[in-house]
Amino acid sequence: MGDLVHREGPTGLKFLKNVPGDMVIAQSCTPVPIMGVAKKLGVSDEHIDLYGKYKAKLDLNIIEAMKERKLGRYICVTGITPTPLGEGKSTTTVGLCQALGAYLNKPTIGCLRQPSQGPTFGIKGGAAGGGYSQVVPMDDFNLHLTGDIHAITAANNLLAAQIDARMFHEATQSDAALWRRLVPKRGGKPYLSPIMIRRLKRLGIDKEDADALTAEEKARFVRLDIDPSTITWRRVIDTNDRFIRKIVVGCGPKEKEKIRYTGFDITVASEIMAILALATSLDDMRERFSRMVVSLDKKGGPVTADDLGVTGALTVLMKEAIKPNLMQTLEQTPMIVHAGPFANIAHGNSSIIADQIGLRMVGPDGFVVTEAGFGADIGMEKFMNIKCRYSGLKPNAVVLVATVRALKMHGGGPKVIAGLPLAKEYREENLDLLDKGACNMQHMVKLALKFGVPVVVAVNKFPTDTEAELKLVRAKAIEAGADDAVVADHWRDGGLGAKALGEAVVKASAKESDFKFLYDLEMSIKDKIQVIVKEAYGGKGVSYSKLAEKQIANYTKLGFDNLPICMAKTQYSLSSNPELKGAPTGFTIPIKEVRASVGAGFLYPLVGEMSTMPGLGTRPAFYDIDIDTKTGKVIGLS
């Protein structure tokens, strides 16, 4: 093996000339104990909870303990419109962090989303990066980690169970019976818990003494009168399972035929996940849980988690999950892994709390590098307009990941299909396709500049890329207004392969930025959607279904029109048509439906069909996953 070693990194990691599989690389390195990583960041023992040797949770009190520290520079990694294979944003994020930390000696923390087990066992595989730019232990990263997603599953399903249970009890009991059971006597007097007093105040009943309520007030209090046809809250599980997308509940004899149709989503699609990612504190998370709207009542008013009495219990189930998880890269750069909301129906970014802690820990000379899901038109747009709006943080630079492969696809290359070999146009030099497809990258560069933030293009290098192709991509990026465009080979060479990229990011982020949002919250729902379609996608206009028109009118009436917009559309095109590549113009975006995540704090218009529960393919990734029972090592994870 010695003659195959290409070089040895500063932390002792051996780089092989022929890059082996991700799992082989991950298991070839022994991470340093995570307590050592924490100590270098200035974290005291009281602010860290160990989960084994190599991962830990960070206490939220770190923010208060480090409040006097100035913030580091804030970098958002995004990408062009991807192929179904992905263009390596996570790998680039890790590689850039390793370059800044291990080779440029800058205090650096990376922030990544936690992956769902659905894709891990499905087709996509894990999300820890790849090659010599990975988060380790890779199997821990991709499987369970510290149980945050399981906590979300438990909390989400507790609320779902309470919705059906409350409808059942209201349908089978009188007002007096409901009052007796909901407000039991303690010390001889009926007791109203704090969450019940909050409900009374929302009803306009300013009383805390249960005995002071009139019969009419008691009836209003005990009856939520949920309209079953308006229930939007579904059960979740963190597994790809197409057969529970639509289910029937209430079929048992004891449920007295209280049957209704519902379904399961994958856990990362839960609004609770979106709230975890957007909350700024434990208090804020609880407040957001209380505002979650699960249905309307029969008069058209919102029914919330607080009305159902479950807010405190949800917060208790999530009290550990709100603490970010500390890990490390192959080259010992700290990584904070926290939250993993969908990038279409939610905002697709890791948590605000992770970024807040990271920016304090690295200090004014350091860098926090965070990744936004999908392309810049989706993940970065939501990072800027939603995440930064709620966090109050301002990015210092954007890194836009591009590949020769994807740009050729945008130039009219053959369809790229996961699991099938790439066509020869992608394996051989083709400057014509590349030149035609560069418009997609240029559109994304110009979009980032609209937010007033400098842009560096990272050209993620593949073995089949030629020098002429890489030179053309760089020229097209600079032409569009990028500060720089740098070829990065971090998959093969770790942080050293992204050192030039790191230097470009250091230079660009030192500039004065003029950060701004694309729209004001005071604008109407339709006006905000129009801005996103024209400015982020390059479209002409928007069309609305009758249902969407009705929902917009209702949200405006309920006071939800001042929320930001989280567009749910395909990641494979700037338009609503996934087959339309490049940088199309003149198209109209059709809005089929508009849903509300009031607790998370956004409205999400649906552009066409959006699946919130993936299915398993013919040959899922789990066929290759096993464990060596002698060593305990995981096999086949990628």
C-alpha positions as CSV (number, residue, x, y, z in Angstrom):
1,M,0.0,0.0,0.0
2,G,2.9,2.4,0.7
3,D,3.8,2.9,-3.0
4,L,0.1,4.0,-3.6
5,V,0.3,6.9,-1.2
6,H,0.1,10.2,-3.0
7,R,0.9,12.4,0.0
8,E,0.3,12.7,3.7
9,G,-1.7,15.6,5.0
10,P,-0.9,17.9,8.0
11,T,-3.1,15.8,10.3
12,G,-1.4,12.5,9.2
13,L,-4.2,11.5,6.7
14,K,-2.7,9.4,3.9
15,F,-4.0,10.3,0.4
16,L,-3.9,7.4,-2.1
17,K,-3.2,7.9,-5.8
18,N,-6.2,5.8,-6.7
19,V,-9.1,7.2,-4.6
20,P,-10.9,4.3,-2.9
21,G,-14.6,4.3,-2.0
22,D,-16.0,6.8,0.6
23,M,-16.5,4.2,3.3
24,V,-13.0,2.8,2.9
25,I,-11.5,6.3,3.2
26,A,-13.7,7.2,6.2
27,Q,-12.7,4.0,8.0
28,S,-9.0,4.5,7.2
29,C,-8.8,7.5,9.4
30,T,-9.1,7.6,13.2
31,P,-10.8,10.8,14.2
32,V,-9.5,12.7,17.2
33,P,-11.7,12.6,20.3
34,I,-14.5,15.2,19.9
35,M,-13.7,16.6,23.3
36,G,-10.3,17.7,21.9
37,V,-12.0,19.4,18.9
38,A,-14.4,21.2,21.4
39,K,-11.5,22.4,23.6
40,K,-9.7,24.0,20.6
41,L,-12.9,25.9,20.0
42,G,-13.0,27.2,23.5
43,V,-15.9,25.1,24.6
44,S,-16.0,24.3,28.4
45,D,-17.0,21.0,29.8
46,E,-20.4,22.3,31.0
47,H,-21.4,23.2,27.5
48,I,-20.8,19.8,25.8
49,D,-22.6,16.5,26.1
50,L,-20.7,13.5,24.7
51,Y,-22.4,10.9,22.6
52,G,-19.5,8.4,22.4
53,K,-15.9,9.4,21.5
54,Y,-16.5,11.2,18.2
55,K,-19.7,13.2,18.4
56,A,-21.3,15.5,20.9
57,K,-24.1,18.0,21.5
58,L,-23.4,21.6,22.1
59,D,-25.3,23.4,24.8
60,L,-27.2,26.5,23.7
61,N,-25.7,28.5,26.6
62,I,-22.5,28.7,24.6
63,I,-24.1,31.7,22.8
64,E,-24.5,33.6,26.0
65,A,-21.1,32.5,27.3
66,M,-19.4,33.8,24.1
67,K,-21.7,36.8,23.5
68,E,-18.7,39.2,23.8
69,R,-16.9,37.6,20.9
70,K,-17.3,39.2,17.5
71,L,-18.7,37.1,14.7
72,G,-16.7,35.4,12.0
73,R,-17.3,35.6,8.3
74,Y,-20.4,33.8,7.0
75,I,-20.1,31.9,3.8
76,C,-23.1,30.2,1.9
77,V,-22.3,27.3,-0.4
78,T,-24.9,26.9,-3.2
79,G,-24.9,25.5,-6.7
80,I,-26.1,25.6,-10.3
81,T,-29.2,23.7,-11.3
82,P,-28.0,20.1,-10.8
83,T,-28.2,16.8,-12.6
84,P,-29.9,14.0,-10.8
85,L,-26.4,12.9,-9.7
86,G,-25.8,16.0,-7.7
87,E,-22.8,18.4,-8.3
88,G,-21.0,18.0,-5.0
89,K,-22.1,20.9,-2.8
90,S,-21.6,18.9,0.4
91,T,-18.3,17.6,-0.8
92,T,-17.2,21.2,-1.7
93,T,-18.5,22.5,1.6
94,V,-16.3,20.0,3.5
95,G,-13.3,20.5,1.1
96,L,-13.5,24.3,1.5
97,C,-13.6,23.9,5.3
98,Q,-10.6,21.6,5.3
99,A,-8.7,24.1,3.1
100,L,-9.5,27.1,5.3
101,G,-8.8,25.2,8.5
102,A,-6.0,22.7,7.8
103,Y,-4.1,24.6,5.0
104,L,-4.8,28.3,5.5
105,N,-4.8,28.1,9.3
106,K,-8.1,30.0,9.6
107,P,-10.5,29.2,12.5
108,T,-13.2,27.4,10.6
109,I,-16.5,25.5,11.3
110,G,-18.7,24.0,8.6
111,C,-22.4,23.6,9.1
112,L,-24.3,20.9,7.3
113,R,-27.8,19.4,7.4
114,Q,-28.4,16.0,8.9
115,P,-29.4,13.5,6.2
116,S,-32.7,11.5,6.3
117,Q,-32.3,7.7,6.4
118,G,-34.8,7.6,3.5
119,P,-32.3,8.6,0.8
120,T,-29.5,6.9,2.7
121,F,-31.1,3.5,2.2
122,G,-32.8,4.5,-1.0
123,I,-30.8,5.6,-4.1
124,K,-29.0,8.8,-3.2
125,G,-27.0,7.4,-0.4
126,G,-25.5,9.5,2.4
127,A,-24.6,13.2,2.6
128,A,-21.3,13.3,4.5
129,G,-19.4,14.5,1.4
130,G,-17.1,12.2,-0.6
131,G,-13.6,11.2,-1.4
132,Y,-11.1,12.9,0.8
133,S,-13.6,15.6,1.8
134,Q,-15.9,13.9,4.3
135,V,-17.4,14.3,7.7
136,V,-16.5,11.4,10.1
137,P,-17.5,9.1,11.5
138,M,-19.4,8.8,8.2
139,D,-21.7,6.0,9.3
140,D,-22.7,7.9,12.5
141,F,-23.4,11.0,10.3
142,N,-25.7,9.1,8.0
143,L,-27.4,6.8,10.5
144,H,-29.2,8.1,13.6
145,L,-26.4,10.5,14.7
146,T,-27.8,11.6,18.1
147,G,-31.4,10.8,17.5
148,D,-32.7,14.2,16.5
149,I,-34.8,12.9,13.6
150,H,-36.3,10.3,15.8
151,A,-37.3,13.0,18.3
152,I,-39.0,14.9,15.4
153,T,-40.9,11.7,14.4
154,A,-42.1,11.2,18.0
155,A,-43.2,14.9,18.4
156,N,-44.9,15.0,15.0
157,N,-46.9,11.8,15.6
158,L,-47.9,12.8,19.1
159,L,-49.6,15.9,17.6
160,A,-51.2,13.7,14.8
161,A,-52.5,11.3,17.5
162,Q,-54.0,14.2,19.5
163,I,-55.8,15.6,16.4
164,D,-57.7,12.3,15.8
165,A,-58.2,11.7,19.5
166,R,-59.7,15.2,20.1
167,M,-62.1,14.8,17.2
168,F,-63.2,11.4,18.5
169,H,-63.8,12.7,22.1
170,E,-65.7,15.8,20.9
171,A,-67.9,13.6,18.7
172,T,-68.8,11.2,21.4
173,Q,-69.2,13.4,24.5
174,S,-71.4,16.2,25.7
175,D,-70.0,19.7,26.6
176,A,-70.3,18.8,30.3
177,A,-68.5,15.5,30.0
178,L,-65.7,17.2,28.0
179,W,-65.4,19.9,30.6
180,R,-65.2,17.4,33.5
181,R,-62.4,15.4,31.7
182,L,-60.4,18.3,30.3
183,V,-60.6,20.3,33.5
184,P,-60.2,17.9,36.4
185,K,-60.4,19.0,40.0
186,R,-57.3,19.5,42.0
187,G,-57.7,20.3,45.7
188,G,-61.4,20.3,45.2
189,K,-61.4,23.0,42.5
190,P,-61.3,22.6,38.7
191,Y,-57.8,23.2,37.4
192,L,-56.9,25.1,34.2
193,S,-53.3,24.5,33.1
194,P,-51.3,27.4,31.6
195,I,-51.8,26.2,28.1
196,M,-55.6,26.1,28.7
197,I,-55.5,29.7,30.0
198,R,-53.8,30.7,26.8
199,R,-56.6,29.1,24.8
200,L,-59.2,31.1,26.8
201,K,-57.4,34.3,26.0
202,R,-57.3,33.5,22.3
203,L,-61.1,33.1,22.6
204,G,-61.3,36.5,24.1
205,I,-62.1,35.1,27.6
206,D,-59.9,36.8,30.1
207,K,-60.5,34.5,33.0
208,E,-58.2,32.2,34.9
209,D,-60.7,30.9,37.5
210,A,-62.5,27.9,36.0
211,D,-65.5,28.4,38.3
212,A,-66.0,31.9,36.8
213,L,-66.7,30.6,33.3
214,T,-70.2,30.6,32.0
215,A,-71.8,27.5,30.4
216,E,-71.4,29.2,27.0
217,E,-67.8,30.0,27.6
218,K,-67.1,26.4,28.7
219,A,-68.7,25.1,25.5
220,R,-66.5,27.4,23.4
221,F,-63.5,26.3,25.3
222,V,-64.0,22.5,25.0
223,R,-65.1,22.4,21.4
224,L,-62.3,22.8,18.8
225,D,-64.8,21.8,16.1
226,I,-62.1,20.6,13.7
227,D,-63.2,20.4,10.1
228,P,-61.7,17.1,9.1
229,S,-61.5,18.1,5.4
230,T,-59.0,20.9,6.3
231,I,-56.5,18.8,8.3
232,T,-53.0,19.3,6.9
233,W,-51.0,17.6,9.6
234,R,-49.9,14.1,8.7
235,R,-47.9,11.3,10.4
236,V,-44.3,10.9,9.5
237,I,-41.6,8.2,9.4
238,D,-37.9,8.4,8.3
239,T,-38.2,5.7,5.7
240,N,-39.0,5.7,2.0
241,D,-42.4,3.9,1.9
242,R,-44.7,4.7,-1.0
243,F,-47.5,2.5,0.3
244,I,-48.3,4.8,3.2
245,R,-48.6,8.0,1.2
246,K,-52.3,7.6,1.5
247,I,-54.0,5.7,4.3
248,V,-57.3,5.3,6.1
249,V,-57.4,5.7,9.9
250,G,-60.2,5.0,12.4
251,C,-61.1,1.6,11.0
252,G,-61.1,-0.2,14.4
253,P,-64.4,-1.1,16.1
254,K,-63.7,1.1,19.2
255,E,-63.2,4.2,17.0
256,K,-66.9,4.0,16.2
257,E,-66.4,4.5,12.4
258,K,-64.6,7.8,12.8
259,I,-62.8,7.1,9.5
260,R,-60.8,9.6,7.5
261,Y,-58.2,9.6,4.8
262,T,-54.7,10.8,5.6
263,G,-51.2,9.7,4.9
264,F,-47.5,9.7,5.9
265,D,-44.7,12.1,5.0
266,I,-41.0,11.4,5.4
267,T,-39.9,12.9,8.7
268,V,-37.7,15.6,7.3
269,A,-40.8,17.1,5.6
270,S,-42.4,17.8,9.0
271,E,-43.0,21.4,10.0
272,I,-41.3,20.5,13.2
273,M,-38.1,19.9,11.3
274,A,-38.4,23.3,9.6
275,I,-39.0,24.9,13.0
276,L,-35.9,23.2,14.5
277,A,-33.9,24.8,11.7
278,L,-35.4,28.3,12.0
279,A,-35.7,28.6,15.8
280,T,-33.2,30.9,17.6
281,S,-33.7,29.6,21.1
282,L,-35.6,27.1,23.2
283,D,-38.2,29.8,23.9
284,D,-38.5,30.6,20.2
285,M,-38.9,26.9,19.3
286,R,-41.7,26.5,21.9
287,E,-43.5,29.7,20.6
288,R,-43.2,28.4,17.0
289,F,-44.7,25.1,18.0
290,S,-47.6,26.8,19.6
291,R,-48.4,28.6,16.4
292,M,-48.5,25.5,14.1
293,V,-51.8,25.4,12.3
294,V,-53.0,21.8,11.8
295,S,-56.5,22.5,10.4
296,L,-59.4,25.0,10.3
297,D,-62.4,24.8,12.5
298,K,-65.9,24.6,11.0
299,K,-66.1,28.4,11.1
300,G,-62.9,28.8,9.1
301,G,-60.6,29.8,12.0
302,P,-57.2,28.2,12.6
303,V,-56.7,25.3,15.0
304,T,-53.2,25.3,16.5
305,A,-51.0,22.9,18.4
306,D,-51.6,25.2,21.4
307,D,-55.4,24.7,21.1
308,L,-54.7,21.0,21.2
309,G,-52.8,21.3,24.4
310,V,-49.6,19.7,23.1
311,T,-47.1,22.6,22.8
312,G,-45.2,21.9,26.1
313,A,-45.0,18.2,25.4
314,L,-43.6,18.8,21.9
315,T,-40.9,21.0,23.4
316,V,-40.0,18.4,26.0
317,L,-39.6,15.8,23.2
318,M,-37.4,18.2,21.3
319,K,-35.3,19.6,24.2
320,E,-32.2,17.6,23.2
321,A,-32.7,17.8,19.5
322,I,-32.4,21.6,19.6
323,K,-28.8,21.2,20.6
324,P,-26.5,21.1,17.6
325,N,-24.2,18.1,17.0
326,L,-20.4,18.6,16.8
327,M,-18.4,16.4,14.5
328,Q,-15.2,16.7,12.4
329,T,-13.9,16.2,8.9
330,L,-11.2,13.8,7.7
331,E,-8.7,16.6,8.3
332,Q,-10.1,17.4,11.8
333,T,-11.9,20.6,10.8
334,P,-14.9,21.0,13.2
335,M,-18.4,20.5,11.6
336,I,-21.7,21.3,13.2
337,V,-24.5,19.0,11.9
338,H,-28.0,20.1,12.7
339,A,-31.5,19.9,11.2
340,G,-32.3,18.7,7.7
341,P,-35.5,20.3,6.3
342,F,-36.6,19.5,2.8
343,A,-35.3,22.0,0.3
344,N,-38.5,22.2,-1.7
345,I,-41.5,22.4,0.7
346,A,-39.2,23.8,3.3
347,H,-36.1,26.0,3.2
348,G,-33.4,23.4,2.9
349,N,-30.8,24.8,5.2
350,S,-29.1,23.7,8.5
351,S,-30.1,25.4,11.7
352,I,-29.8,29.1,12.6
353,I,-28.6,28.0,16.1
354,A,-25.7,26.0,14.5
355,D,-24.6,29.1,12.5
356,Q,-25.0,31.4,15.6
357,I,-22.8,29.1,17.7
358,G,-20.3,28.6,15.0
359,L,-19.9,32.3,14.2
360,R,-19.2,33.0,17.9
361,M,-16.8,30.1,18.3
362,V,-14.6,31.0,15.3
363,G,-14.4,34.7,16.3
364,P,-13.7,37.7,14.0
365,D,-10.7,36.0,12.2
366,G,-12.7,32.8,11.4
367,F,-15.1,31.4,8.9
368,V,-18.4,29.6,9.1
369,V,-19.3,27.7,5.9
370,T,-22.9,26.6,5.6
371,E,-24.6,24.8,2.7
372,A,-27.9,25.6,1.1
373,G,-29.9,22.8,-0.5
374,F,-30.4,22.3,-4.3
375,G,-29.5,25.1,-6.7
376,A,-29.2,28.8,-5.9
377,D,-32.7,29.5,-7.2
378,I,-34.1,27.4,-4.4
379,G,-31.7,26.8,-1.4
380,M,-29.8,30.1,-1.6
381,E,-32.9,32.2,-2.3
382,K,-34.5,30.7,0.8
383,F,-31.3,31.1,2.8
384,M,-31.3,34.8,2.0
385,N,-35.0,35.6,2.2
386,I,-36.1,33.3,5.0
387,K,-33.1,32.0,7.1
388,C,-31.2,35.3,7.2
389,R,-34.4,37.2,7.8
390,Y,-35.1,35.2,10.9
391,S,-31.5,35.0,12.1
392,G,-30.5,38.6,11.5
393,L,-27.2,37.3,10.1
394,K,-25.7,38.6,6.9
395,P,-23.5,36.5,4.6
396,N,-20.1,37.8,3.5
397,A,-19.8,35.7,0.4
398,V,-21.5,33.0,-1.7
399,V,-19.7,30.0,-3.2
400,L,-21.5,28.7,-6.3
401,V,-20.6,25.1,-7.1
402,A,-20.6,24.2,-10.8
403,T,-19.5,21.2,-12.8
404,V,-18.6,20.7,-16.4
405,R,-21.0,17.8,-16.6
406,A,-24.0,19.8,-15.5
407,L,-23.3,22.7,-17.7
408,K,-23.1,20.4,-20.7
409,M,-26.5,19.0,-19.8
410,H,-27.8,22.6,-19.7
411,G,-26.3,23.1,-23.2
412,G,-28.4,20.4,-24.6
413,G,-26.5,17.3,-23.7
414,P,-28.2,13.9,-23.4
415,K,-30.4,13.2,-20.4
416,V,-28.5,12.2,-17.2
417,I,-30.1,9.3,-15.4
418,A,-29.0,8.1,-12.0
419,G,-27.7,4.5,-12.2
420,L,-26.9,4.6,-15.9
421,P,-23.5,5.3,-17.5
422,L,-23.0,8.9,-18.7
423,A,-23.2,9.5,-22.5
424,K,-19.9,10.2,-24.3
425,E,-20.7,13.9,-24.5
426,Y,-20.0,14.0,-20.8
427,R,-16.9,11.9,-21.0
428,E,-15.2,13.7,-23.9
429,E,-14.3,17.3,-24.5
430,N,-17.3,19.3,-25.9
431,L,-16.8,23.0,-25.7
432,D,-19.9,23.8,-27.8
433,L,-22.3,22.1,-25.3
434,L,-20.4,23.7,-22.4
435,D,-20.6,27.2,-23.9
436,K,-24.3,26.9,-24.5
437,G,-25.0,25.6,-21.0
438,A,-22.9,28.2,-19.1
439,C,-26.0,30.4,-19.1
440,N,-27.3,28.5,-16.1
441,M,-24.2,29.3,-14.1
442,Q,-24.3,32.9,-15.2
443,H,-27.9,33.2,-14.1
444,M,-27.1,31.9,-10.7
445,V,-24.1,34.3,-10.3
446,K,-26.3,37.2,-11.2
447,L,-29.0,36.0,-8.8
448,A,-26.5,35.9,-5.9
449,L,-25.3,39.4,-6.8
450,K,-28.9,40.7,-6.5
451,F,-28.6,40.0,-2.7
452,G,-25.5,42.3,-2.6
453,V,-23.0,39.5,-1.8
454,P,-19.8,38.7,-3.6
455,V,-19.7,35.4,-5.5
456,V,-16.9,32.9,-6.0
457,V,-17.5,30.0,-8.4
458,A,-16.1,26.6,-7.4
459,V,-15.6,24.4,-10.4
460,N,-15.9,20.9,-8.9
461,K,-13.4,18.9,-11.0
462,F,-14.1,15.5,-12.4
463,P,-11.4,13.2,-13.9
464,T,-12.9,13.6,-17.4
465,D,-12.8,17.4,-17.4
466,T,-10.2,18.9,-19.8
467,E,-8.1,22.0,-19.3
468,A,-9.9,23.8,-22.1
469,E,-13.3,23.0,-20.5
470,L,-12.2,24.3,-17.1
471,K,-10.8,27.4,-18.6
472,L,-14.1,28.1,-20.4
473,V,-16.1,27.7,-17.3
474,R,-13.9,30.2,-15.4
475,A,-14.1,32.7,-18.2
476,K,-17.9,32.5,-18.3
477,A,-18.2,32.9,-14.5
478,I,-16.0,36.0,-14.5
479,E,-18.0,37.4,-17.4
480,A,-21.2,37.1,-15.3
481,G,-19.7,39.1,-12.5
482,A,-18.2,36.5,-10.2
483,D,-15.2,37.7,-8.1
484,D,-13.3,34.6,-9.0
485,A,-13.8,31.1,-10.4
486,V,-11.5,28.4,-9.1
487,V,-11.1,24.8,-10.1
488,A,-11.2,22.6,-7.0
489,D,-10.1,19.0,-6.7
490,H,-11.0,18.4,-3.0
491,W,-12.6,15.0,-3.8
492,R,-9.2,13.7,-4.8
493,D,-6.9,15.9,-2.6
494,G,-8.9,17.0,0.4
495,G,-8.3,20.5,1.7
496,L,-5.2,21.0,-0.4
497,G,-7.3,20.5,-3.5
498,A,-9.5,23.4,-2.4
499,K,-6.7,25.6,-1.1
500,A,-7.0,28.1,-4.1
501,L,-10.7,28.1,-3.6
502,G,-10.2,29.0,0.1
503,E,-7.9,31.8,-0.8
504,A,-10.4,33.2,-3.2
505,V,-13.1,33.0,-0.5
506,V,-10.9,34.8,2.0
507,K,-10.3,37.6,-0.5
508,A,-14.0,37.9,-1.6
509,S,-15.4,37.8,1.9
510,A,-13.2,40.6,3.1
511,K,-15.0,43.0,0.8
512,E,-17.8,45.2,2.0
513,S,-21.1,43.6,1.1
514,D,-24.5,45.4,0.7
515,F,-26.8,42.6,1.7
516,K,-30.5,43.0,1.0
517,F,-33.6,40.9,0.6
518,L,-35.4,40.4,-2.7
519,Y,-38.8,41.5,-1.3
520,D,-40.4,43.2,1.7
521,L,-42.7,41.2,4.0
522,E,-45.3,43.9,3.8
523,M,-45.9,43.1,0.1
524,S,-48.9,41.0,-0.8
525,I,-48.5,37.2,-1.1
526,K,-48.9,37.4,-4.9
527,D,-46.4,40.3,-5.2
528,K,-43.8,38.4,-3.2
529,I,-44.3,35.3,-5.4
530,Q,-44.0,37.5,-8.5
531,V,-40.7,38.9,-7.4
532,I,-39.2,35.4,-6.8
533,V,-40.4,34.2,-10.2
534,K,-39.0,37.2,-12.1
535,E,-35.8,37.8,-10.1
536,A,-34.8,34.4,-9.0
537,Y,-36.1,32.2,-11.9
538,G,-36.1,34.6,-14.8
539,G,-39.8,33.9,-15.5
540,K,-42.4,36.2,-16.9
541,G,-45.4,35.7,-14.6
542,V,-47.5,33.5,-12.4
543,S,-50.8,31.7,-12.9
544,Y,-53.0,30.5,-10.0
545,S,-55.5,27.7,-9.7
546,K,-58.9,28.4,-8.1
547,L,-57.8,26.6,-5.0
548,A,-54.7,28.7,-4.7
549,E,-56.7,31.9,-5.2
550,K,-59.0,30.8,-2.4
551,Q,-56.2,29.9,-0.1
552,I,-54.4,33.2,-0.7
553,A,-57.5,35.1,0.2
554,N,-58.0,33.1,3.3
555,Y,-54.4,33.5,4.5
556,T,-54.7,37.2,3.9
557,K,-57.9,37.3,6.0
558,L,-56.2,35.3,8.8
559,G,-53.2,37.6,8.9
560,F,-50.6,35.2,7.4
561,D,-49.9,37.4,4.4
562,N,-46.9,39.0,6.1
563,L,-44.9,35.7,6.1
564,P,-42.0,35.1,3.7
565,I,-42.5,32.8,0.7
566,C,-40.9,29.3,0.4
567,M,-41.5,28.2,-3.2
568,A,-41.9,24.4,-3.7
569,K,-40.8,23.6,-7.2
570,T,-38.6,21.2,-9.1
571,Q,-34.8,21.5,-8.5
572,Y,-34.0,20.4,-12.0
573,S,-35.0,23.6,-13.8
574,L,-35.3,27.3,-13.2
575,S,-38.8,26.8,-14.6
576,S,-41.6,24.5,-13.4
577,N,-40.7,22.0,-16.2
578,P,-37.8,19.8,-15.1
579,E,-37.0,19.1,-18.8
580,L,-36.4,22.8,-19.5
581,K,-32.7,23.3,-19.0
582,G,-30.2,26.2,-19.3
583,A,-31.6,29.6,-18.4
584,P,-35.0,29.8,-20.0
585,T,-37.0,33.1,-20.0
586,G,-40.6,34.1,-20.7
587,F,-42.2,31.2,-18.9
588,T,-45.1,31.3,-16.5
589,I,-45.0,29.5,-13.1
590,P,-48.3,27.7,-12.3
591,I,-49.3,27.7,-8.6
592,K,-51.5,24.7,-7.9
593,E,-51.9,25.2,-4.2
594,V,-50.5,27.4,-1.4
595,R,-49.9,25.9,2.1
596,A,-49.0,27.5,5.3
597,S,-46.3,26.6,7.8
598,V,-47.3,29.2,10.3
599,G,-45.1,27.9,13.1
600,A,-42.0,27.7,10.9
601,G,-42.9,31.1,9.6
602,F,-43.5,30.8,5.8
603,L,-46.1,30.1,3.1
604,Y,-45.2,27.5,0.5
605,P,-46.8,27.7,-2.9
606,L,-46.8,24.3,-4.7
607,V,-45.6,24.4,-8.3
608,G,-47.0,21.2,-9.6
609,E,-46.9,17.9,-7.7
610,M,-44.5,17.7,-4.8
611,S,-43.9,14.3,-3.2
612,T,-43.3,14.4,0.5
613,M,-42.8,10.6,0.8
614,P,-40.3,9.0,-1.5
615,G,-40.6,5.4,-2.6
616,L,-38.0,2.6,-2.8
617,G,-36.6,1.7,-6.2
618,T,-36.0,-1.7,-7.6
619,R,-32.6,-1.9,-6.1
620,P,-32.2,0.3,-3.0
621,A,-28.8,1.1,-1.6
622,F,-29.5,-1.2,1.4
623,Y,-28.6,-4.2,-0.7
624,D,-25.0,-3.2,-0.3
625,I,-25.1,-2.2,3.4
626,D,-24.0,-4.7,6.1
627,I,-21.8,-4.9,9.2
628,D,-18.6,-6.9,9.8
629,T,-19.7,-8.7,12.9
630,K,-16.1,-9.3,14.0
631,T,-15.0,-5.6,13.8
632,G,-18.3,-3.9,14.1
633,K,-17.5,-1.8,11.0
634,V,-20.3,-0.8,8.6
635,I,-19.9,-2.0,5.1
636,G,-21.3,-0.6,1.8
637,L,-22.5,2.8,3.0
638,S,-21.9,5.6,0.6
